[in-house]
Amino acid sequence: MSYREIIGWQKGMDLVEDIYRLTENLPSAEKFGITQQMQRAAVAIPSNIAEGYGRSTRTDFARFVDIALGSTRELQTQLEICSRLGYGDTLELVDKGEEVAKILYGLSKSLKKG
């Protein structure tokens, strides 16, 4: 099996694409603000899953999945901020983030059961 077969990684990659599309349309004043924060948080999700998968133990993998889960929550918060600032309807992306979070929570739990 490859990390590319992990559903959380696949959904995380989809979310990265969505976030990059969204941030293209944010005000230019946000270029070095929320735009970069959102892109970093989104990229961190599949990146940490892949990195954790490449580690030598289940414990390490679980730790990186937990980091990816934290990045998912960070991104959801940033999407809420965008919505509050009137930067567009981000509800669909918040929901996609929630789907990723649930998948990662389940993966983390199963890795910790050992």
Biotite code that builds the C-alpha atoms (Angstrom):
import biotite.structure as struc

atoms = struc.array([
    struc.Atom([0.000, 0.000, 0.000], chain_id="A", res_id=1, res_name="MET", atom_name="CA", element="C"),
    struc.Atom([1.085, 3.586, -0.675], chain_id="A", res_id=2, res_name="SER", atom_name="CA", element="C"),
    struc.Atom([0.139, 6.735, 1.226], chain_id="A", res_id=3, res_name="TYR", atom_name="CA", element="C"),
    struc.Atom([-1.622, 7.761, -2.009], chain_id="A", res_id=4, res_name="ARG", atom_name="CA", element="C"),
    struc.Atom([-4.218, 5.071, -1.320], chain_id="A", res_id=5, res_name="GLU", atom_name="CA", element="C"),
    struc.Atom([-5.172, 6.573, 2.045], chain_id="A", res_id=6, res_name="ILE", atom_name="CA", element="C"),
    struc.Atom([-8.570, 8.229, 1.693], chain_id="A", res_id=7, res_name="ILE", atom_name="CA", element="C"),
    struc.Atom([-7.593, 11.022, 4.076], chain_id="A", res_id=8, res_name="GLY", atom_name="CA", element="C"),
    struc.Atom([-4.602, 11.849, 1.869], chain_id="A", res_id=9, res_name="TRP", atom_name="CA", element="C"),
    struc.Atom([-6.761, 11.832, -1.276], chain_id="A", res_id=10, res_name="GLN", atom_name="CA", element="C"),
    struc.Atom([-9.438, 14.045, 0.277], chain_id="A", res_id=11, res_name="LYS", atom_name="CA", element="C"),
    struc.Atom([-6.720, 16.290, 1.702], chain_id="A", res_id=12, res_name="GLY", atom_name="CA", element="C"),
    struc.Atom([-5.255, 16.739, -1.771], chain_id="A", res_id=13, res_name="MET", atom_name="CA", element="C"),
    struc.Atom([-8.707, 17.658, -3.100], chain_id="A", res_id=14, res_name="ASP", atom_name="CA", element="C"),
    struc.Atom([-9.000, 20.227, -0.327], chain_id="A", res_id=15, res_name="LEU", atom_name="CA", element="C"),
    struc.Atom([-5.617, 21.732, -1.268], chain_id="A", res_id=16, res_name="VAL", atom_name="CA", element="C"),
    struc.Atom([-6.884, 22.292, -4.814], chain_id="A", res_id=17, res_name="GLU", atom_name="CA", element="C"),
    struc.Atom([-10.075, 23.890, -3.517], chain_id="A", res_id=18, res_name="ASP", atom_name="CA", element="C"),
    struc.Atom([-8.177, 26.194, -1.161], chain_id="A", res_id=19, res_name="ILE", atom_name="CA", element="C"),
    struc.Atom([-5.808, 27.362, -3.881], chain_id="A", res_id=20, res_name="TYR", atom_name="CA", element="C"),
    struc.Atom([-8.807, 28.158, -6.097], chain_id="A", res_id=21, res_name="ARG", atom_name="CA", element="C"),
    struc.Atom([-10.495, 30.067, -3.274], chain_id="A", res_id=22, res_name="LEU", atom_name="CA", element="C"),
    struc.Atom([-7.392, 32.057, -2.323], chain_id="A", res_id=23, res_name="THR", atom_name="CA", element="C"),
    struc.Atom([-6.866, 33.162, -5.934], chain_id="A", res_id=24, res_name="GLU", atom_name="CA", element="C"),
    struc.Atom([-9.993, 35.268, -5.471], chain_id="A", res_id=25, res_name="ASN", atom_name="CA", element="C"),
    struc.Atom([-9.209, 36.784, -2.078], chain_id="A", res_id=26, res_name="LEU", atom_name="CA", element="C"),
    struc.Atom([-8.344, 40.488, -1.919], chain_id="A", res_id=27, res_name="PRO", atom_name="CA", element="C"),
    struc.Atom([-4.721, 41.258, -2.792], chain_id="A", res_id=28, res_name="SER", atom_name="CA", element="C"),
    struc.Atom([-4.352, 42.821, 0.653], chain_id="A", res_id=29, res_name="ALA", atom_name="CA", element="C"),
    struc.Atom([-4.614, 39.268, 2.040], chain_id="A", res_id=30, res_name="GLU", atom_name="CA", element="C"),
    struc.Atom([-1.748, 37.909, -0.093], chain_id="A", res_id=31, res_name="LYS", atom_name="CA", element="C"),
    struc.Atom([0.612, 37.778, 2.888], chain_id="A", res_id=32, res_name="PHE", atom_name="CA", element="C"),
    struc.Atom([-2.115, 37.243, 5.442], chain_id="A", res_id=33, res_name="GLY", atom_name="CA", element="C"),
    struc.Atom([-4.855, 34.680, 5.446], chain_id="A", res_id=34, res_name="ILE", atom_name="CA", element="C"),
    struc.Atom([-4.060, 33.491, 1.905], chain_id="A", res_id=35, res_name="THR", atom_name="CA", element="C"),
    struc.Atom([-0.672, 32.109, 2.915], chain_id="A", res_id=36, res_name="GLN", atom_name="CA", element="C"),
    struc.Atom([-1.996, 30.757, 6.197], chain_id="A", res_id=37, res_name="GLN", atom_name="CA", element="C"),
    struc.Atom([-4.767, 28.852, 4.457], chain_id="A", res_id=38, res_name="MET", atom_name="CA", element="C"),
    struc.Atom([-2.492, 27.461, 1.781], chain_id="A", res_id=39, res_name="GLN", atom_name="CA", element="C"),
    struc.Atom([0.054, 26.298, 4.366], chain_id="A", res_id=40, res_name="ARG", atom_name="CA", element="C"),
    struc.Atom([-2.610, 24.665, 6.535], chain_id="A", res_id=41, res_name="ALA", atom_name="CA", element="C"),
    struc.Atom([-4.163, 22.912, 3.532], chain_id="A", res_id=42, res_name="ALA", atom_name="CA", element="C"),
    struc.Atom([-0.819, 21.654, 2.208], chain_id="A", res_id=43, res_name="VAL", atom_name="CA", element="C"),
    struc.Atom([0.110, 20.425, 5.689], chain_id="A", res_id=44, res_name="ALA", atom_name="CA", element="C"),
    struc.Atom([-2.800, 17.972, 5.739], chain_id="A", res_id=45, res_name="ILE", atom_name="CA", element="C"),
    struc.Atom([-1.734, 15.526, 2.995], chain_id="A", res_id=46, res_name="PRO", atom_name="CA", element="C"),
    struc.Atom([1.946, 16.314, 3.591], chain_id="A", res_id=47, res_name="SER", atom_name="CA", element="C"),
    struc.Atom([1.814, 15.148, 7.201], chain_id="A", res_id=48, res_name="ASN", atom_name="CA", element="C"),
    struc.Atom([-0.108, 12.028, 6.260], chain_id="A", res_id=49, res_name="ILE", atom_name="CA", element="C"),
    struc.Atom([2.546, 11.161, 3.666], chain_id="A", res_id=50, res_name="ALA", atom_name="CA", element="C"),
    struc.Atom([5.400, 11.936, 6.048], chain_id="A", res_id=51, res_name="GLU", atom_name="CA", element="C"),
    struc.Atom([3.853, 9.912, 8.846], chain_id="A", res_id=52, res_name="GLY", atom_name="CA", element="C"),
    struc.Atom([3.265, 6.993, 6.524], chain_id="A", res_id=53, res_name="TYR", atom_name="CA", element="C"),
    struc.Atom([6.968, 7.015, 5.714], chain_id="A", res_id=54, res_name="GLY", atom_name="CA", element="C"),
    struc.Atom([7.949, 6.752, 9.387], chain_id="A", res_id=55, res_name="ARG", atom_name="CA", element="C"),
    struc.Atom([9.015, 3.468, 10.871], chain_id="A", res_id=56, res_name="SER", atom_name="CA", element="C"),
    struc.Atom([6.351, 2.975, 13.542], chain_id="A", res_id=57, res_name="THR", atom_name="CA", element="C"),
    struc.Atom([2.581, 3.125, 13.883], chain_id="A", res_id=58, res_name="ARG", atom_name="CA", element="C"),
    struc.Atom([3.064, 5.506, 16.802], chain_id="A", res_id=59, res_name="THR", atom_name="CA", element="C"),
    struc.Atom([4.946, 7.959, 14.583], chain_id="A", res_id=60, res_name="ASP", atom_name="CA", element="C"),
    struc.Atom([2.344, 7.608, 11.844], chain_id="A", res_id=61, res_name="PHE", atom_name="CA", element="C"),
    struc.Atom([-0.458, 8.277, 14.363], chain_id="A", res_id=62, res_name="ALA", atom_name="CA", element="C"),
    struc.Atom([1.375, 11.384, 15.604], chain_id="A", res_id=63, res_name="ARG", atom_name="CA", element="C"),
    struc.Atom([1.612, 12.801, 12.078], chain_id="A", res_id=64, res_name="PHE", atom_name="CA", element="C"),
    struc.Atom([-2.043, 11.993, 11.403], chain_id="A", res_id=65, res_name="VAL", atom_name="CA", element="C"),
    struc.Atom([-2.881, 13.946, 14.559], chain_id="A", res_id=66, res_name="ASP", atom_name="CA", element="C"),
    struc.Atom([-0.839, 16.888, 13.249], chain_id="A", res_id=67, res_name="ILE", atom_name="CA", element="C"),
    struc.Atom([-2.767, 16.678, 9.952], chain_id="A", res_id=68, res_name="ALA", atom_name="CA", element="C"),
    struc.Atom([-6.006, 16.689, 11.945], chain_id="A", res_id=69, res_name="LEU", atom_name="CA", element="C"),
    struc.Atom([-4.863, 19.840, 13.742], chain_id="A", res_id=70, res_name="GLY", atom_name="CA", element="C"),
    struc.Atom([-4.121, 21.481, 10.390], chain_id="A", res_id=71, res_name="SER", atom_name="CA", element="C"),
    struc.Atom([-7.617, 20.569, 9.250], chain_id="A", res_id=72, res_name="THR", atom_name="CA", element="C"),
    struc.Atom([-9.131, 22.351, 12.242], chain_id="A", res_id=73, res_name="ARG", atom_name="CA", element="C"),
    struc.Atom([-6.848, 25.334, 11.633], chain_id="A", res_id=74, res_name="GLU", atom_name="CA", element="C"),
    struc.Atom([-8.025, 25.521, 8.029], chain_id="A", res_id=75, res_name="LEU", atom_name="CA", element="C"),
    struc.Atom([-11.678, 25.285, 9.032], chain_id="A", res_id=76, res_name="GLN", atom_name="CA", element="C"),
    struc.Atom([-11.176, 28.230, 11.375], chain_id="A", res_id=77, res_name="THR", atom_name="CA", element="C"),
    struc.Atom([-9.553, 30.258, 8.608], chain_id="A", res_id=78, res_name="GLN", atom_name="CA", element="C"),
    struc.Atom([-12.469, 29.448, 6.319], chain_id="A", res_id=79, res_name="LEU", atom_name="CA", element="C"),
    struc.Atom([-14.850, 30.722, 9.007], chain_id="A", res_id=80, res_name="GLU", atom_name="CA", element="C"),
    struc.Atom([-12.793, 33.922, 9.190], chain_id="A", res_id=81, res_name="ILE", atom_name="CA", element="C"),
    struc.Atom([-13.117, 34.362, 5.426], chain_id="A", res_id=82, res_name="CYS", atom_name="CA", element="C"),
    struc.Atom([-16.856, 33.931, 5.694], chain_id="A", res_id=83, res_name="SER", atom_name="CA", element="C"),
    struc.Atom([-17.122, 36.482, 8.512], chain_id="A", res_id=84, res_name="ARG", atom_name="CA", element="C"),
    struc.Atom([-15.057, 38.972, 6.531], chain_id="A", res_id=85, res_name="LEU", atom_name="CA", element="C"),
    struc.Atom([-17.360, 38.543, 3.548], chain_id="A", res_id=86, res_name="GLY", atom_name="CA", element="C"),
    struc.Atom([-14.773, 36.863, 1.320], chain_id="A", res_id=87, res_name="TYR", atom_name="CA", element="C"),
    struc.Atom([-17.294, 34.407, -0.052], chain_id="A", res_id=88, res_name="GLY", atom_name="CA", element="C"),
    struc.Atom([-19.357, 31.406, 0.901], chain_id="A", res_id=89, res_name="ASP", atom_name="CA", element="C"),
    struc.Atom([-16.956, 28.905, 2.414], chain_id="A", res_id=90, res_name="THR", atom_name="CA", element="C"),
    struc.Atom([-19.545, 26.553, 3.930], chain_id="A", res_id=91, res_name="LEU", atom_name="CA", element="C"),
    struc.Atom([-18.924, 23.835, 1.348], chain_id="A", res_id=92, res_name="GLU", atom_name="CA", element="C"),
    struc.Atom([-15.184, 23.897, 2.097], chain_id="A", res_id=93, res_name="LEU", atom_name="CA", element="C"),
    struc.Atom([-15.822, 23.840, 5.840], chain_id="A", res_id=94, res_name="VAL", atom_name="CA", element="C"),
    struc.Atom([-17.923, 20.712, 5.244], chain_id="A", res_id=95, res_name="ASP", atom_name="CA", element="C"),
    struc.Atom([-15.152, 19.129, 3.145], chain_id="A", res_id=96, res_name="LYS", atom_name="CA", element="C"),
    struc.Atom([-12.746, 19.898, 5.965], chain_id="A", res_id=97, res_name="GLY", atom_name="CA", element="C"),
    struc.Atom([-15.094, 18.204, 8.410], chain_id="A", res_id=98, res_name="GLU", atom_name="CA", element="C"),
    struc.Atom([-15.171, 15.106, 6.223], chain_id="A", res_id=99, res_name="GLU", atom_name="CA", element="C"),
    struc.Atom([-11.359, 15.020, 6.186], chain_id="A", res_id=100, res_name="VAL", atom_name="CA", element="C"),
    struc.Atom([-11.269, 15.549, 9.959], chain_id="A", res_id=101, res_name="ALA", atom_name="CA", element="C"),
    struc.Atom([-13.595, 12.597, 10.574], chain_id="A", res_id=102, res_name="LYS", atom_name="CA", element="C"),
    struc.Atom([-11.516, 10.356, 8.327], chain_id="A", res_id=103, res_name="ILE", atom_name="CA", element="C"),
    struc.Atom([-8.283, 11.391, 10.053], chain_id="A", res_id=104, res_name="LEU", atom_name="CA", element="C"),
    struc.Atom([-9.796, 10.950, 13.496], chain_id="A", res_id=105, res_name="TYR", atom_name="CA", element="C"),
    struc.Atom([-10.781, 7.396, 12.586], chain_id="A", res_id=106, res_name="GLY", atom_name="CA", element="C"),
    struc.Atom([-7.365, 6.655, 11.119], chain_id="A", res_id=107, res_name="LEU", atom_name="CA", element="C"),
    struc.Atom([-5.619, 8.013, 14.194], chain_id="A", res_id=108, res_name="SER", atom_name="CA", element="C"),
    struc.Atom([-7.825, 5.970, 16.491], chain_id="A", res_id=109, res_name="LYS", atom_name="CA", element="C"),
    struc.Atom([-7.186, 2.765, 14.533], chain_id="A", res_id=110, res_name="SER", atom_name="CA", element="C"),
    struc.Atom([-3.417, 3.361, 14.495], chain_id="A", res_id=111, res_name="LEU", atom_name="CA", element="C"),
    struc.Atom([-3.366, 3.863, 18.252], chain_id="A", res_id=112, res_name="LYS", atom_name="CA", element="C"),
    struc.Atom([-5.277, 0.615, 18.894], chain_id="A", res_id=113, res_name="LYS", atom_name="CA", element="C"),
    struc.Atom([-2.315, -1.134, 17.366], chain_id="A", res_id=114, res_name="GLY", atom_name="CA", element="C"),
])
